[in-house]
Every structure is written in C-alpha cells, then in structure tokens.
Amino acid sequence: MKWIRYDIHTTTKDADAIGEILSEAGIAGYEISDLVPLSQKEEKQMFTDIPADPGADDGSATLTFYTEDIENTNQNFYSTGSSLRDEQLRKEPPKRLHSPEEWIEIIRTRILAMQEFLPIDLPEFEYCIQDDSLWKNKWKENFKPFYAADDILIKPTWETLPADVKPEDIVIEIDPGSAFGTGTHETTKLCLQILRKYITPESRILDAGCGSGILAIASLLCGAKSAFCLDIDPSAVNATLENAQKNHIARTRLQAIHANILNDSISIQKKCNGPFDISVANILADVIISLSSHIGDFMKPDGIFIASGILAEKADAVKDALLQNNFIIIEKKTLGEWVAFVVKKHPIQSAERPS
C-alpha cells in the first residue's frame, strides 16, 4: 500500500497556526520537528537519563503528515492497532482521496486566507511517495527468539531455532501480526512467569483480551487442559487461531471469539463452558478496574485471576478495586515499572449465603 509523505517547511513562530490549518482541513495527525530546547518540566517527563541536545535553535520547523495515495487500488481494511478506532473506521464511508497537488493547494489557500488576520509566512512544501512494504515489517528485524521464563522460549515464526535451545524447553511460535503480544513486553513476561507457576494438567484457562494468543498458547503448551480466549479486536481473534495452529494446538483445546467481556458478560458465560481454574487479563489498569466486577462470575470457587498490564502508579487503584469486589490478593509481582496481581475469591463468595 502506498502513502504520500508531506513536509511543510516553516518557522517555529508559524508552526502551531499551520497545524491548526491541517486539522481543520481534515488531516488526522501531524508531527512538528524543530530545535526548540526542552523545558525542565519536559526534560523530567522524558524516559531517559540522557539530556536532550537537539542543537542550536535556528527558528525553523517542519510539519510532517501522511495521506493515502490516490492510486491505491486495494480496498481491504487495514487495522490501526486500536480496536476502538478500527470499529469506527469500519462504519465510516470511504473518503475521497486528494492528489498531492490538491492537498498542497488546499493548505496554501487556507494559509493565504489566514494572512488577512495573522502575520504568517507562506511555507515551502515537499512530498514523496512511500510504499509501506518497505517499513511495515521493519519491526521484525529486532524481534528475535528469547526466553520469557526459565523454560519458555518465544520464537518468531520467521526466525530459526537458536542452537542452545534445550530439548525440554517449551518453544512457542508467534506471529502477532497487528495484535498485541510478542512476549517481549514486561507485562506479558509477568503473566507467563505466573502462569508457569499455577498451571496443572486439569487447568482450564480464560484469557480476557487475548491479543496474539500468546498467554493461552503458552498455557496449553505448559500442560493446561483447555483455553477460552476473547478480544474486542477481530484481528486479535484471527491471530490467536492462526498462532494456535502454528503451535499444533488442537481446535478442541482452544476457542477464540470476538466479544467484549464488560458488555457481553452474560452471553459469553453461555458460550465459554466455564467456570475456569485460571483467568488472566493482560490489558490496562483502567480496564482491569472495570473487569474486577465481572471476572468473578467466570472463576471457580478456588480459581485464581491474574491481572497484569498495570503501571506501578496505578497499582493501588487496581488493588482497591479487587478488594472491593471481594478478592483476596495472594501474590503481587513487579517487573520494571509494571505490576501484576494474583487473586482469589473471598471464601464467603464460595460458600452458600443464608437466605
């Protein structure tokens, strides 16, 4: 698929005003590049101990944005990686594509009109055609086989098996596609390490927000009996089923559906043949807070829930939500700035309440 890259060369004085013009013209997003020094506050917000040194500020700025090439003939849907935005894009009618010359004329005309009210210079425009086949798989170059736990090796499907792999190691073949879950992220590693500890041959797994299916597949390869997966992103469901096949997981052992556990809890319960020994959600703290009032309905009385994807700064809020929903925290693990909780139902929830 081809895209047009536009670079608008202007000044730092005019960059914000031109950015407003781009937004009003229908450009969904753009990047401003300049040499303006960062403030102390901005420096502190950066995730690095190395001070930024962009060089001397010369007053120049460049705004960069992309549009789809008017000559594209492939009308297939391309996932943005955001489930909520993808849902919206599927419902929207296709938009008329402008040629580069049309886009430049639209922006130039709006700048000329703004000059009547604001002292803004006419910038210089550049554009070029870029084929995403040159960069859309670039990330694969840095995705190499690695151990997510002592005996769990994650291997991209396009890589060869390392020479030092042991016969007893569990090898998981993964091609995440556009779905979340390569195993490299700290939150996924936390989940894999915890799952390895609690899985038994009789374990039935619920993976709420399965992404690439890596957690469910790892559980099955570690000896779990079966796994039920769900995700609000259809591409994640497809990735899970494809990765299960690549790892020779029988269809009778893994099921994956497109569903939202927060909105469709009752209907999912009818489909999933629960309750489950282990439920896992590697999502986001805010989602887990909402999920904590639903997940108990899917758990056996002595089952566990693994909640991950939680930034350390939000751990207390998640902990409070779990406690308020009658869970007992039996384990808390951290890796980097990420936290995972392992919880069980409170005993009173497992007993029959008096009428």
C-alpha positions as CSV (number, residue, x, y, z in Angstrom):
1,M,0.0,0.0,0.0
2,K,1.4,3.4,-0.9
3,W,1.3,6.6,1.1
4,I,2.2,10.2,0.4
5,R,4.5,11.9,2.9
6,Y,4.2,15.7,3.1
7,D,6.8,18.0,4.7
8,I,5.8,21.6,5.2
9,H,8.9,23.8,6.0
10,T,8.1,26.8,8.1
11,T,9.2,28.6,11.3
12,T,8.6,27.8,14.9
13,K,6.5,31.1,15.0
14,D,4.0,29.8,12.4
15,A,4.1,26.0,13.2
16,D,1.2,25.9,15.5
17,A,-1.0,28.0,13.3
18,I,-0.3,25.8,10.3
19,G,-1.0,22.8,12.5
20,E,-4.5,24.2,13.2
21,I,-5.0,24.6,9.4
22,L,-4.1,21.0,8.8
23,S,-6.6,19.8,11.5
24,E,-9.3,22.0,10.0
25,A,-8.5,20.6,6.6
26,G,-9.1,17.0,7.8
27,I,-5.6,15.9,8.5
28,A,-6.0,13.4,11.4
29,G,-2.4,13.8,12.7
30,Y,0.8,15.5,12.1
31,E,4.3,15.8,13.6
32,I,6.2,19.1,14.3
33,S,10.0,18.8,14.2
34,D,12.1,21.8,15.5
35,L,15.2,22.6,17.6
36,V,13.4,24.5,20.4
37,P,15.1,23.5,23.7
38,L,13.0,21.4,26.1
39,S,11.9,23.0,29.3
40,Q,12.9,21.5,32.7
41,K,9.4,20.0,33.0
42,E,9.6,18.4,29.6
43,E,13.1,17.0,30.4
44,K,11.7,15.4,33.6
45,Q,8.8,13.8,31.6
46,M,11.3,12.0,29.2
47,F,12.0,8.4,30.0
48,T,15.8,8.8,29.8
49,D,18.6,10.0,31.9
50,I,20.4,11.5,28.9
51,P,19.8,15.2,28.4
52,A,18.3,16.1,25.1
53,D,20.7,18.1,22.8
54,P,18.9,18.9,19.6
55,G,21.4,21.6,18.6
56,A,21.1,25.3,18.2
57,D,17.6,26.6,17.6
58,D,17.5,28.2,14.2
59,G,13.8,29.1,14.3
60,S,12.9,26.5,11.6
61,A,10.2,23.9,11.9
62,T,8.8,21.1,9.7
63,L,5.3,19.7,9.9
64,T,5.0,16.2,8.5
65,F,1.8,14.2,7.7
66,Y,0.7,11.3,5.5
67,T,-2.2,10.6,3.2
68,E,-3.2,7.6,1.3
69,D,-2.0,7.5,-2.3
70,I,-4.8,8.3,-4.8
71,E,-3.6,5.4,-7.0
72,N,-4.1,2.7,-4.3
73,T,-6.5,0.0,-5.6
74,N,-6.5,-2.3,-2.6
75,Q,-9.7,-1.6,-0.7
76,N,-9.0,-4.1,2.1
77,F,-9.4,-2.9,5.7
78,Y,-6.1,-2.2,7.5
79,S,-6.1,-2.4,11.3
80,T,-4.8,0.7,13.0
81,G,-3.9,-1.3,16.1
82,S,-6.6,0.4,18.1
83,S,-9.7,-1.6,18.5
84,L,-12.0,1.3,19.2
85,R,-10.7,3.3,16.2
86,D,-10.9,0.3,13.9
87,E,-14.6,-0.2,14.8
88,Q,-15.3,3.4,13.9
89,L,-13.3,3.2,10.6
90,R,-15.3,0.1,9.5
91,K,-18.5,2.0,9.8
92,E,-17.4,5.2,8.0
93,P,-17.9,5.5,4.3
94,P,-14.8,5.7,2.2
95,K,-13.4,9.2,1.8
96,R,-12.5,10.9,-1.5
97,L,-8.7,10.9,-1.8
98,H,-7.0,14.1,-2.9
99,S,-3.9,14.2,-5.1
100,P,-0.7,15.7,-3.5
101,E,-1.2,18.8,-5.7
102,E,-4.8,19.2,-4.4
103,W,-3.7,18.8,-0.8
104,I,-1.0,21.5,-1.2
105,E,-3.4,23.8,-2.9
106,I,-6.0,23.3,-0.1
107,I,-3.4,24.1,2.6
108,R,-1.9,27.0,0.6
109,T,-5.3,28.6,0.1
110,R,-6.1,28.4,3.8
111,I,-2.8,30.0,4.8
112,L,-3.4,32.8,2.3
113,A,-6.8,33.4,3.8
114,M,-5.3,33.4,7.3
115,Q,-2.8,36.1,6.3
116,E,-5.6,38.6,6.4
117,F,-5.8,38.2,10.2
118,L,-2.4,36.8,11.2
119,P,1.1,37.6,10.1
120,I,2.1,34.1,8.8
121,D,4.6,33.4,6.1
122,L,3.8,31.1,3.2
123,P,5.9,27.9,3.8
124,E,7.7,25.6,1.4
125,F,6.0,22.2,0.5
126,E,7.6,18.9,-0.3
127,Y,6.0,15.5,-0.9
128,C,7.2,12.0,-1.8
129,I,5.5,8.6,-2.3
130,Q,6.4,5.8,0.2
131,D,5.5,2.1,-0.1
132,D,4.6,0.6,3.3
133,S,6.1,-2.7,2.2
134,L,9.5,-1.1,2.8
135,W,8.8,-0.4,6.5
136,K,5.6,-2.1,7.8
137,N,7.6,-5.3,8.7
138,K,10.7,-3.4,9.8
139,W,10.0,-4.2,13.5
140,K,10.6,-7.9,12.7
141,E,14.3,-7.2,12.5
142,N,14.5,-6.7,16.2
143,F,12.1,-9.4,17.3
144,K,14.4,-12.4,18.0
145,P,13.9,-15.6,19.9
146,F,14.2,-15.1,23.7
147,Y,13.3,-16.8,27.0
148,A,10.2,-15.3,28.7
149,A,10.6,-17.7,31.6
150,D,13.3,-20.2,32.5
151,D,12.0,-22.9,30.1
152,I,9.7,-20.9,27.8
153,L,11.3,-19.8,24.6
154,I,9.3,-17.3,22.4
155,K,10.3,-17.7,18.7
156,P,9.0,-15.5,15.9
157,T,7.8,-17.8,13.1
158,W,10.2,-16.3,10.6
159,E,13.3,-16.9,12.8
160,T,15.3,-20.1,13.1
161,L,15.6,-22.0,16.4
162,P,18.6,-21.0,18.5
163,A,21.4,-23.5,18.7
164,D,21.4,-23.5,22.5
165,V,17.8,-24.4,23.0
166,K,17.3,-27.4,25.3
167,P,15.2,-30.5,24.4
168,E,13.0,-29.9,27.5
169,D,12.3,-26.2,26.6
170,I,8.8,-25.2,25.6
171,V,9.0,-23.4,22.3
172,I,6.2,-21.0,21.3
173,E,5.9,-20.0,17.7
174,I,4.4,-16.5,17.4
175,D,3.5,-14.1,14.6
176,P,1.5,-11.3,16.3
177,G,0.5,-9.6,13.1
178,S,-1.4,-6.4,14.1
179,A,-2.4,-7.9,17.5
180,F,-0.7,-7.1,20.8
181,G,1.5,-9.8,22.3
182,T,5.1,-10.7,21.2
183,G,6.1,-11.7,24.8
184,T,8.8,-9.1,24.9
185,H,6.8,-6.6,27.0
186,E,7.2,-6.8,30.7
187,T,3.5,-7.3,31.3
188,T,3.4,-10.4,29.1
189,K,6.5,-11.8,30.7
190,L,5.0,-11.3,34.2
191,C,1.9,-13.3,33.1
192,L,3.9,-16.1,31.5
193,Q,6.0,-16.5,34.6
194,I,2.9,-16.6,36.9
195,L,1.0,-19.0,34.6
196,R,4.0,-21.4,34.7
197,K,3.7,-21.5,38.4
198,Y,0.0,-22.2,38.7
199,I,-0.9,-24.4,35.7
200,T,-1.8,-28.1,36.2
201,P,-2.9,-30.7,33.7
202,E,-6.5,-30.0,34.7
203,S,-6.3,-26.2,34.4
204,R,-8.9,-24.6,32.2
205,I,-7.8,-21.1,31.2
206,L,-9.8,-17.9,30.4
207,D,-7.8,-15.3,28.5
208,A,-9.8,-12.0,28.5
209,G,-8.1,-9.8,25.9
210,C,-6.1,-12.5,24.2
211,G,-4.2,-10.3,21.6
212,S,-1.9,-12.7,19.7
213,G,-3.0,-15.6,21.9
214,I,0.5,-16.0,23.4
215,L,-0.7,-16.5,27.0
216,A,-3.4,-19.1,26.1
217,I,-1.0,-21.0,23.8
218,A,1.8,-20.9,26.4
219,S,-0.6,-22.3,29.0
220,L,-1.6,-25.2,26.7
221,L,2.0,-26.0,25.8
222,C,2.8,-25.9,29.5
223,G,0.2,-28.6,30.1
224,A,-3.1,-26.8,30.7
225,K,-6.2,-28.7,29.6
226,S,-8.0,-26.1,27.5
227,A,-8.3,-22.3,26.9
228,F,-11.1,-20.0,26.0
229,C,-10.0,-16.6,24.5
230,L,-11.8,-13.4,23.7
231,D,-10.9,-10.0,22.4
232,I,-12.7,-6.9,21.2
233,D,-10.4,-6.8,18.2
234,P,-11.3,-9.3,15.4
235,S,-7.8,-9.3,14.1
236,A,-6.6,-10.5,17.5
237,V,-9.0,-13.4,17.4
238,N,-7.7,-14.3,13.9
239,A,-4.1,-14.0,15.1
240,T,-4.8,-16.3,18.1
241,L,-6.4,-19.0,16.0
242,E,-3.6,-18.8,13.5
243,N,-0.9,-18.9,16.1
244,A,-2.6,-21.9,17.8
245,Q,-2.5,-23.8,14.5
246,K,1.2,-22.9,14.1
247,N,1.9,-24.4,17.5
248,H,-0.1,-27.6,16.7
249,I,-2.8,-26.8,19.3
250,A,-5.9,-29.0,18.6
251,R,-9.1,-27.0,17.9
252,T,-10.8,-28.9,20.7
253,R,-8.3,-27.3,23.2
254,L,-8.6,-23.6,22.2
255,Q,-11.5,-21.5,21.4
256,A,-11.4,-17.8,20.5
257,I,-14.3,-15.4,20.0
258,H,-14.8,-11.7,19.2
259,A,-16.5,-10.2,22.3
260,N,-16.4,-7.6,25.0
261,I,-16.5,-9.1,28.4
262,L,-17.5,-5.8,30.0
263,N,-20.6,-5.5,27.8
264,D,-21.4,-9.1,26.9
265,S,-20.6,-10.9,30.2
266,I,-23.9,-12.9,30.3
267,S,-23.8,-14.1,26.7
268,I,-20.1,-15.0,27.0
269,Q,-20.8,-17.2,30.0
270,K,-23.3,-19.2,27.9
271,K,-20.6,-19.8,25.3
272,C,-17.5,-20.4,27.3
273,N,-18.4,-23.5,29.2
274,G,-17.0,-22.1,32.5
275,P,-16.1,-21.6,35.2
276,F,-12.4,-21.6,34.9
277,D,-9.4,-22.6,37.1
278,I,-7.3,-19.7,35.9
279,S,-8.4,-16.4,34.4
280,V,-5.9,-13.9,33.0
281,A,-6.2,-10.3,31.7
282,N,-3.1,-8.6,30.4
283,I,-4.8,-5.3,29.5
284,L,-4.7,-1.9,31.1
285,A,-5.3,-0.8,34.7
286,D,-8.5,1.1,34.0
287,V,-10.0,-1.9,32.1
288,I,-9.0,-4.3,34.9
289,I,-10.7,-2.0,37.4
290,S,-13.9,-2.3,35.5
291,L,-13.3,-6.0,34.8
292,S,-12.9,-6.8,38.5
293,S,-16.7,-6.7,39.0
294,H,-17.3,-9.2,36.2
295,I,-14.4,-11.7,36.2
296,G,-15.5,-13.5,39.4
297,D,-18.5,-14.9,37.5
298,F,-16.1,-16.8,35.3
299,M,-14.0,-18.3,38.1
300,K,-14.2,-21.5,40.1
301,P,-14.5,-21.0,43.9
302,D,-10.8,-21.9,44.3
303,G,-9.8,-20.4,40.9
304,I,-7.2,-17.6,40.5
305,F,-7.3,-14.4,38.5
306,I,-4.0,-12.9,37.1
307,A,-4.3,-9.2,36.4
308,S,-1.5,-7.6,34.5
309,G,-0.8,-4.6,32.3
310,I,-0.7,-2.3,35.4
311,L,1.7,0.6,35.7
312,A,3.1,0.9,39.2
313,E,1.5,4.3,39.7
314,K,-2.0,2.7,39.2
315,A,-1.4,-0.4,41.2
316,D,-3.1,1.0,44.3
317,A,-6.3,1.8,42.3
318,V,-6.4,-1.7,40.9
319,K,-5.8,-3.2,44.3
320,D,-8.6,-1.2,45.8
321,A,-11.0,-2.4,43.0
322,L,-10.0,-6.0,43.5
323,L,-10.6,-5.8,47.3
324,Q,-13.9,-4.0,46.9
325,N,-15.0,-6.9,44.6
326,N,-14.3,-9.5,47.3
327,F,-11.0,-10.8,46.1
328,I,-8.0,-11.8,48.2
329,I,-4.6,-10.8,46.9
330,I,-2.3,-13.8,47.2
331,E,0.6,-12.5,45.2
332,K,2.0,-9.3,43.7
333,K,4.8,-9.3,41.2
334,T,6.7,-6.4,39.6
335,L,8.9,-6.2,36.6
336,G,10.3,-2.8,35.7
337,E,7.5,-0.2,36.1
338,W,4.8,-2.9,35.7
339,V,2.8,-4.8,38.3
340,A,0.7,-8.0,38.2
341,F,-1.7,-9.3,40.9
342,V,-2.8,-12.9,41.5
343,V,-6.1,-13.0,43.4
344,K,-8.7,-15.5,44.6
345,K,-12.3,-15.1,45.5
346,H,-13.0,-14.4,49.2
347,P,-14.2,-17.6,50.9
348,I,-17.6,-16.0,51.6
349,Q,-18.1,-15.8,47.9
350,S,-17.5,-19.6,47.6
351,A,-20.0,-20.5,50.3
352,E,-23.7,-20.6,50.0
353,R,-25.1,-17.4,51.6
354,P,-28.0,-17.7,54.0
355,S,-31.4,-16.6,52.7
